[in-house]
Amino acid sequence: MPLKRLPRLYFCLLMGPAEEAALEDLGLQAARGGAGWRRTSFGRHHLSLHFLRECARPPPRLVLAAERAARGLVTRSFDIVCRDLVCIRTPSTRAHPFRLILRAESPALMALHAELGERMARQRLRPAAGLVPHITLASGSTALPSGGVMPIRIAVREVALVHSGLDLDVRGRFPLAA
């Protein structure tokens, strides 16, 4: 199956097996109400933190700068609970402009997001404006209702640098302070 867009390089939180299973179930239930909705494939769920670039092959200098930004984060490990499902319309002109996302908000997560963004800026990497931490569960062509869901707890112990194409290529894992 050919890629419909260039692979992306980004920072994220990867899911463990229990979180992945819970997100798969939630995506299946939530997208059931909309015809033509496509769920995020099992094993590809992640909590997006910062987008770096769309590129077939990330330049080594970009990867090195991203690694420098993520090394030595001072934010401590924490847990978050996600319980708000939101359907948003993206600026995309593609056939599936709607995204079903699980909002991820907590003071600790926002502190990590801010710290990583500041460290990226010091490496002359520009954090994408307007990107807020979230988990994409599905994409579709029509809006679905938003609302509360059974809480999903996520243990945040590390940040990952990922290049995603047909597969998720984890370029680095950067542990948070204990």
Backbone as JSON, one array per atom type, in Angstrom:
{
  "sequence": "MPLKRLPRLYFCLLMGPAEEAALEDLGLQAARGGAGWRRTSFGRHHLSLHFLRECARPPPRLVLAAERAARGLVTRSFDIVCRDLVCIRTPSTRAHPFRLILRAESPALMALHAELGERMARQRLRPAAGLVPHITLASGSTALPSGGVMPIRIAVREVALVHSGLDLDVRGRFPLAA",
  "N": [[0.85, -1.18, 0.0], [0.8, 2.11, -1.01], [2.24, 5.11, 0.42], [0.22, 7.87, 1.43], [1.04, 10.32, 2.1], [4.02, 12.13, 2.94], [6.34, 10.57, 5.2], [6.49, 11.37, 8.72], [8.43, 13.19, 11.11], [8.62, 13.27, 14.53], [8.12, 14.13, 18.04], [6.93, 12.08, 20.64], [4.8, 10.25, 22.96], [5.05, 6.9, 23.47], [2.86, 4.07, 23.54], [2.2, 1.57, 26.02], [1.47, -2.01, 26.15], [-1.05, -2.4, 27.54], [-2.21, 0.16, 27.46], [-2.32, 0.51, 24.7], [-4.16, -1.5, 23.96], [-6.47, -0.58, 25.29], [-6.86, 1.86, 23.93], [-7.28, 0.94, 21.34], [-9.73, -0.44, 21.68], [-11.36, 1.74, 22.43], [-11.18, 3.37, 20.11], [-12.42, 1.67, 18.26], [-15.05, 1.49, 19.29], [-15.81, 4.23, 19.28], [-15.55, 5.09, 16.58], [-17.41, 3.55, 15.37], [-19.86, 4.73, 15.0], [-19.73, 6.25, 12.68], [-19.88, 6.24, 9.19], [-17.38, 5.17, 6.93], [-15.17, 5.78, 8.47], [-11.77, 5.57, 9.5], [-9.81, 3.71, 11.62], [-6.98, 4.31, 13.76], [-4.25, 2.22, 13.26], [-3.59, -0.79, 15.1], [-0.95, -0.72, 17.4], [0.12, 1.63, 16.49], [-0.73, 3.77, 17.94], [-0.07, 6.76, 19.66], [0.93, 9.48, 21.79], [0.93, 12.57, 20.63], [3.45, 15.02, 20.8], [5.34, 17.04, 19.8], [5.68, 18.16, 16.51], [8.07, 17.76, 13.95], [8.91, 17.56, 11.17], [7.87, 16.8, 7.79], [9.19, 14.28, 5.88], [10.92, 12.13, 3.64], [13.36, 10.93, 4.26], [14.84, 11.74, 7.18], [17.08, 14.45, 7.58], [20.37, 13.9, 8.82], [21.43, 15.95, 10.47], [19.14, 17.2, 11.44], [17.97, 15.13, 12.96], [20.0, 14.79, 14.86], [19.96, 17.31, 16.15], [17.38, 17.2, 17.22], [17.66, 15.02, 18.95], [19.52, 16.13, 20.75], [17.91, 18.1, 21.86], [16.05, 16.59, 23.29], [17.52, 15.12, 25.09], [18.3, 14.8, 28.5], [16.02, 15.9, 29.73], [14.3, 17.59, 32.33], [11.85, 17.26, 33.47], [9.88, 15.3, 35.61], [8.93, 11.79, 35.78], [5.49, 10.86, 35.31], [1.93, 10.26, 35.62], [-0.91, 10.36, 33.45], [-4.41, 10.96, 32.93], [-6.7, 10.3, 30.48], [-9.77, 11.4, 29.29], [-11.52, 12.73, 27.63], [-13.09, 12.78, 24.6], [-12.81, 14.11, 21.41], [-14.02, 15.44, 18.38], [-12.44, 16.83, 15.71], [-12.03, 19.19, 13.03], [-9.65, 19.19, 10.57], [-7.37, 21.32, 8.73], [-7.04, 19.99, 6.41], [-7.46, 19.05, 2.99], [-8.06, 16.61, 2.19], [-9.85, 13.48, 1.71], [-10.64, 12.64, 4.21], [-11.06, 14.71, 6.45], [-11.71, 14.98, 9.14], [-10.78, 14.37, 12.53], [-10.72, 12.09, 15.15], [-9.97, 12.59, 18.32], [-8.29, 11.91, 21.41], [-8.2, 13.88, 24.08], [-5.42, 15.06, 25.87], [-4.63, 16.32, 28.72], [-2.9, 17.81, 31.32], [-1.31, 19.35, 34.11], [1.37, 18.42, 34.43], [1.9, 17.21, 31.94], [1.65, 19.4, 30.23], [3.77, 20.91, 31.17], [5.94, 19.27, 30.42], [5.6, 19.36, 27.63], [6.04, 22.1, 27.19], [8.71, 22.37, 28.18], [10.13, 20.67, 26.41], [9.58, 21.99, 23.99], [10.92, 24.45, 24.45], [13.56, 23.53, 24.65], [13.86, 22.51, 22.1], [13.76, 24.89, 20.62], [16.17, 26.05, 21.45], [17.9, 24.49, 20.04], [17.51, 25.4, 17.58], [15.24, 24.42, 16.36], [11.97, 24.57, 15.25], [9.1, 24.49, 17.06], [5.93, 23.21, 16.09], [3.34, 25.46, 15.59], [0.44, 25.69, 17.55], [0.02, 22.95, 17.93], [-1.27, 20.73, 20.16], [-0.87, 18.42, 22.86], [-2.11, 15.18, 22.14], [-4.02, 12.19, 21.31], [-4.55, 10.52, 18.38], [-7.33, 8.76, 17.32], [-8.89, 8.0, 15.15], [-9.79, 8.73, 11.68], [-11.99, 10.52, 9.51], [-14.72, 11.27, 7.18], [-16.94, 12.64, 7.98], [-18.4, 14.5, 10.69], [-18.24, 13.36, 14.07], [-19.89, 12.78, 17.23], [-18.63, 14.46, 20.15], [-17.39, 13.81, 23.48], [-17.4, 12.52, 26.9], [-15.43, 9.71, 27.98], [-14.65, 6.38, 29.17], [-12.07, 6.59, 31.53], [-8.63, 6.56, 30.53], [-5.6, 5.58, 31.68], [-2.29, 6.71, 31.43], [1.06, 5.99, 31.67], [3.74, 8.09, 31.91], [6.93, 7.94, 31.09], [9.01, 8.3, 29.39], [10.17, 10.11, 26.48], [9.75, 9.78, 23.01], [11.48, 9.88, 19.9], [10.25, 9.76, 16.76], [10.05, 8.48, 13.46], [7.64, 8.24, 11.2], [6.32, 6.15, 8.81], [5.3, 3.71, 6.71], [5.89, 2.01, 8.75], [6.5, 2.47, 12.29], [9.35, 4.08, 13.07], [11.43, 4.17, 15.57], [13.56, 6.56, 16.54], [14.87, 7.35, 18.77], [14.83, 7.11, 22.35], [14.05, 8.86, 25.24], [14.53, 9.06, 28.51], [12.55, 10.3, 31.22], [13.18, 12.25, 34.2], [13.58, 10.41, 37.23]],
  "CA": [[0.0, 0.0, 0.0], [1.65, 3.3, -1.07], [1.96, 6.18, 1.38], [-0.57, 8.97, 0.89], [1.76, 11.55, 2.43], [5.39, 11.86, 3.38], [6.49, 10.21, 6.61], [6.68, 12.5, 9.63], [9.36, 13.08, 12.23], [7.96, 13.96, 15.65], [8.28, 13.65, 19.41], [5.66, 11.55, 21.14], [4.83, 9.25, 24.01], [4.6, 5.62, 22.94], [1.96, 3.37, 24.44], [2.48, 0.2, 26.44], [0.45, -2.95, 25.67], [-2.36, -2.17, 28.15], [-2.74, 1.41, 26.91], [-2.62, 0.26, 23.28], [-5.4, -2.28, 23.9], [-7.57, 0.31, 25.68], [-7.07, 2.83, 22.85], [-7.86, 0.18, 20.23], [-11.15, -0.64, 22.01], [-12.03, 3.03, 22.38], [-11.28, 3.76, 18.7], [-13.41, 0.8, 17.64], [-16.37, 1.91, 19.76], [-16.11, 5.61, 18.9], [-15.67, 5.23, 15.12], [-18.51, 2.7, 14.91], [-21.01, 5.57, 14.65], [-19.55, 7.01, 11.44], [-19.53, 5.48, 7.99], [-16.16, 5.6, 6.27], [-14.12, 6.18, 9.41], [-10.63, 4.66, 9.57], [-9.16, 3.74, 12.93], [-5.53, 4.2, 13.84], [-3.88, 0.81, 13.32], [-3.06, -1.29, 16.37], [0.5, -0.58, 17.47], [0.54, 2.96, 16.01], [-1.21, 4.82, 18.83], [0.95, 7.52, 20.39], [0.48, 10.8, 22.21], [1.76, 13.54, 19.9], [3.96, 16.14, 21.59], [5.86, 18.08, 18.92], [5.94, 17.79, 15.12], [9.3, 18.37, 13.44], [8.97, 17.75, 9.72], [7.51, 15.72, 6.86], [10.36, 14.0, 5.05], [11.13, 10.71, 3.34], [14.52, 10.55, 5.07], [15.23, 12.91, 7.96], [18.5, 14.79, 7.51], [21.08, 13.56, 10.07], [21.57, 17.14, 11.32], [17.85, 17.4, 12.1], [17.85, 14.09, 13.98], [20.97, 15.1, 15.92], [19.43, 18.47, 16.9], [16.22, 16.71, 17.98], [18.19, 14.21, 20.05], [20.08, 17.06, 21.74], [16.8, 18.78, 22.54], [15.33, 15.67, 24.18], [18.42, 14.55, 26.09], [18.43, 15.53, 29.76], [14.8, 16.56, 30.18], [14.24, 17.62, 33.8], [10.5, 16.89, 33.91], [9.84, 13.98, 36.26], [7.92, 10.83, 35.33], [4.16, 11.12, 35.86], [0.81, 9.58, 34.96], [-2.03, 11.21, 33.05], [-5.67, 10.27, 32.67], [-7.41, 10.89, 29.34], [-11.19, 11.03, 29.38], [-12.33, 13.57, 26.74], [-13.02, 12.44, 23.18], [-13.2, 15.29, 20.65], [-13.93, 15.35, 16.92], [-11.99, 18.12, 15.18], [-11.83, 19.27, 11.59], [-8.31, 19.68, 10.26], [-7.37, 22.13, 7.51], [-6.77, 19.09, 5.29], [-8.43, 18.98, 1.89], [-8.18, 15.19, 1.86], [-11.19, 12.89, 1.84], [-10.93, 12.39, 5.63], [-10.53, 15.87, 7.16], [-12.04, 14.97, 10.56], [-9.98, 13.5, 13.39], [-11.27, 11.77, 16.46], [-8.79, 12.61, 19.2], [-8.42, 11.82, 22.85], [-7.44, 15.01, 24.63], [-4.48, 14.73, 26.94], [-4.3, 17.57, 29.4], [-2.55, 17.78, 32.73], [-0.21, 20.3, 34.33], [2.67, 17.78, 34.19], [2.07, 17.02, 30.49], [1.88, 20.71, 29.63], [5.14, 21.3, 31.55], [6.83, 18.5, 29.54], [5.42, 19.93, 26.29], [6.72, 23.41, 27.18], [10.16, 22.16, 28.33], [10.66, 20.12, 25.16], [9.51, 23.07, 23.01], [12.01, 25.39, 24.72], [14.82, 22.87, 24.32], [13.9, 22.47, 20.63], [14.1, 26.24, 20.15], [17.61, 26.24, 21.68], [18.59, 23.75, 18.98], [17.03, 26.02, 16.33], [14.11, 23.67, 15.82], [10.76, 25.35, 15.47], [7.92, 23.7, 17.39], [4.75, 23.54, 15.28], [2.39, 26.32, 16.3], [-0.92, 25.2, 17.7], [-0.09, 21.52, 18.22], [-1.44, 20.42, 21.58], [-0.76, 16.98, 23.05], [-3.35, 14.44, 21.88], [-3.91, 10.86, 20.71], [-5.51, 10.37, 17.28], [-7.92, 7.42, 17.31], [-9.48, 7.67, 13.84], [-10.04, 9.85, 10.77], [-13.19, 10.27, 8.74], [-15.21, 12.33, 6.29], [-18.07, 13.33, 8.61], [-18.19, 14.76, 12.12], [-18.81, 12.45, 15.06], [-20.09, 13.5, 18.49], [-17.58, 14.49, 21.16], [-17.93, 13.54, 24.81], [-16.57, 11.83, 27.87], [-15.24, 8.27, 27.8], [-14.0, 5.73, 30.32], [-10.7, 7.11, 31.63], [-7.47, 5.74, 30.17], [-4.4, 6.05, 32.39], [-1.06, 6.54, 30.67], [2.29, 6.23, 32.43], [4.69, 8.87, 31.1], [8.27, 7.66, 31.62], [10.01, 8.68, 28.4], [9.75, 10.75, 25.24], [10.34, 9.09, 21.86], [11.62, 10.56, 18.61], [9.73, 8.76, 15.83], [9.86, 8.77, 12.04], [6.55, 7.31, 10.87], [5.91, 5.92, 7.43], [4.51, 2.48, 6.81], [6.19, 1.5, 10.09], [7.02, 3.46, 13.23], [10.79, 3.93, 13.24], [11.8, 4.9, 16.78], [14.93, 7.04, 16.37], [15.48, 7.54, 20.09], [13.98, 7.14, 23.55], [14.7, 9.76, 26.18], [13.83, 8.89, 29.78], [12.3, 11.45, 32.09], [13.8, 12.1, 35.51], [12.83, 9.47, 38.09]],
  "C": [[0.9, 1.24, 0.0], [1.25, 4.34, -0.02], [1.18, 7.29, 0.7], [0.07, 10.32, 1.18], [3.16, 11.16, 2.86], [5.4, 11.41, 4.84], [6.78, 11.46, 7.44], [7.7, 12.17, 10.7], [8.75, 13.89, 13.36], [8.38, 13.36, 16.98], [6.92, 13.19, 19.9], [5.91, 10.71, 22.38], [4.29, 7.98, 23.39], [3.78, 4.89, 23.99], [2.48, 1.99, 24.8], [1.34, -0.7, 25.98], [-0.95, -2.7, 26.25], [-3.01, -0.9, 27.6], [-3.15, 1.23, 25.46], [-3.94, -0.49, 23.13], [-6.61, -1.41, 24.26], [-7.88, 1.32, 24.58], [-7.68, 2.16, 21.63], [-9.36, -0.03, 20.46], [-11.93, 0.66, 21.9], [-12.21, 3.5, 20.94], [-12.34, 2.96, 17.97], [-14.82, 1.23, 18.01], [-16.74, 3.28, 19.21], [-16.35, 5.76, 17.4], [-16.82, 4.4, 14.56], [-19.69, 3.54, 14.43], [-20.88, 6.3, 13.33], [-19.15, 6.13, 10.28], [-18.24, 6.04, 7.39], [-15.06, 6.07, 7.2], [-13.03, 5.11, 9.44], [-9.93, 4.82, 10.92], [-7.64, 3.74, 12.78], [-5.19, 2.72, 14.02], [-3.31, 0.44, 14.68], [-1.54, -1.21, 16.32], [1.01, 0.77, 17.01], [0.01, 4.1, 16.88], [-0.03, 5.46, 19.56], [0.33, 8.85, 20.8], [1.44, 11.8, 21.57], [2.16, 14.69, 20.81], [4.4, 17.3, 20.7], [6.16, 17.49, 17.55], [7.21, 18.49, 14.67], [9.25, 18.61, 11.94], [8.4, 16.54, 8.98], [8.72, 15.51, 5.96], [10.5, 12.49, 4.84], [12.28, 10.16, 4.17], [14.95, 11.78, 5.86], [16.72, 13.2, 7.83], [19.18, 14.48, 8.85], [21.23, 14.75, 11.01], [20.28, 17.43, 12.08], [17.66, 16.39, 13.23], [18.78, 14.38, 15.15], [20.48, 16.27, 16.78], [18.24, 18.04, 17.75], [16.68, 15.87, 19.17], [18.78, 15.09, 21.15], [18.98, 17.74, 22.54], [16.15, 17.87, 23.59], [16.22, 15.09, 25.29], [18.45, 15.42, 27.34], [17.2, 16.32, 30.16], [14.72, 16.5, 31.7], [12.85, 17.3, 34.33], [10.55, 15.48, 34.48], [8.76, 13.1, 35.64], [6.59, 11.13, 36.01], [3.14, 10.26, 35.13], [-0.21, 10.62, 34.55], [-3.25, 10.34, 32.85], [-6.37, 11.03, 31.56], [-8.85, 10.44, 29.39], [-12.1, 11.85, 28.46], [-12.06, 13.24, 25.29], [-13.58, 13.62, 22.39], [-13.05, 15.01, 19.16], [-13.57, 16.74, 16.4], [-11.91, 18.05, 13.66], [-10.45, 19.86, 11.35], [-8.39, 20.54, 9.0], [-7.18, 21.29, 6.25], [-7.88, 19.15, 4.24], [-8.63, 17.53, 1.45], [-9.61, 14.71, 2.11], [-11.6, 12.66, 3.3], [-10.4, 13.54, 6.49], [-10.83, 15.87, 8.67], [-11.14, 14.0, 11.31], [-10.72, 13.32, 14.7], [-10.07, 11.65, 17.4], [-9.19, 12.46, 20.65], [-7.55, 12.94, 23.41], [-6.59, 14.54, 25.8], [-4.04, 16.03, 27.59], [-4.0, 17.3, 30.86], [-1.43, 18.79, 32.92], [1.16, 19.68, 34.04], [2.93, 17.6, 32.7], [2.35, 18.36, 29.81], [3.28, 21.22, 29.97], [6.16, 20.56, 30.67], [6.79, 19.07, 28.12], [6.19, 21.25, 26.18], [8.24, 23.24, 27.27], [10.77, 21.65, 27.03], [10.64, 21.19, 24.06], [10.63, 24.09, 23.19], [13.37, 24.8, 24.34], [14.97, 22.73, 22.8], [14.34, 23.82, 20.08], [15.59, 26.53, 20.34], [18.46, 25.52, 20.64], [18.2, 24.26, 17.59], [16.01, 25.17, 15.59], [12.86, 24.44, 16.18], [9.59, 24.44, 15.81], [6.73, 24.15, 16.54], [3.77, 24.34, 16.12], [1.04, 25.63, 16.39], [-1.06, 23.71, 17.98], [-0.19, 21.33, 19.73], [-1.39, 18.9, 21.74], [-2.12, 16.28, 22.9], [-3.02, 13.05, 21.33], [-4.96, 10.77, 19.62], [-6.0, 8.93, 17.25], [-8.44, 7.01, 15.94], [-9.57, 8.93, 12.99], [-11.24, 9.49, 9.91], [-13.64, 11.47, 7.94], [-16.38, 13.1, 6.87], [-17.77, 13.51, 10.1], [-18.87, 13.68, 12.96], [-18.99, 13.22, 16.36], [-18.88, 13.39, 19.41], [-18.21, 14.15, 22.5], [-16.93, 12.83, 25.7], [-16.52, 10.34, 27.59], [-14.66, 7.7, 29.1], [-12.55, 6.19, 30.36], [-9.65, 6.08, 31.22], [-6.25, 6.36, 30.83], [-3.16, 5.72, 31.56], [0.13, 6.91, 31.55], [3.29, 6.93, 31.5], [6.07, 8.73, 31.74], [9.38, 8.08, 30.66], [9.35, 9.39, 27.23], [10.46, 10.0, 24.11], [10.42, 10.03, 20.67], [11.29, 9.51, 17.56], [9.68, 9.32, 14.41], [8.82, 7.76, 11.57], [6.25, 7.32, 9.38], [4.98, 4.74, 7.47], [4.71, 1.83, 8.17], [6.6, 2.68, 10.97], [8.5, 3.15, 13.45], [11.2, 4.79, 14.44], [13.28, 5.25, 16.67], [15.64, 7.25, 17.7], [14.43, 7.55, 21.17], [14.76, 7.92, 24.61], [13.95, 9.73, 27.5], [13.66, 10.22, 30.51], [13.01, 11.19, 33.42], [12.93, 11.2, 36.39], [12.16, 10.19, 39.24]]
}
